[in-house]
Amino acid sequence: MTPDEIRQALDEGGASYQAIIAPLEQKIAERQKQMDHLKREMILIEEQLQKGIENMLQSDIELSRRFKEWGMMIYGAF
């Protein structure tokens, strides 16, 4: 059979591009859209976590500095 004959036989049997491939492409496109959305959400969460960690570290530095200042005021030196 030639490629055209094979295509014709498949089409006659209901195995056309539109019947088999198009729905799969649509499902893949939908999944890709979902994955892209999840990826954006994960990036936002990562950025928020990083900012939170940086804020905590900054707070710890500030708290450490304050303790040193209070120690100097109370005890003269630390």
Secondary structure by P-SEA (a helix, b strand, c coil): ccaaaaaaaaaaaccccccccaaaaaaaaaaaaaaaaaaaaaaaaaaaaaaaaaaaaaaaaaaaaaaaaaaaaacccc
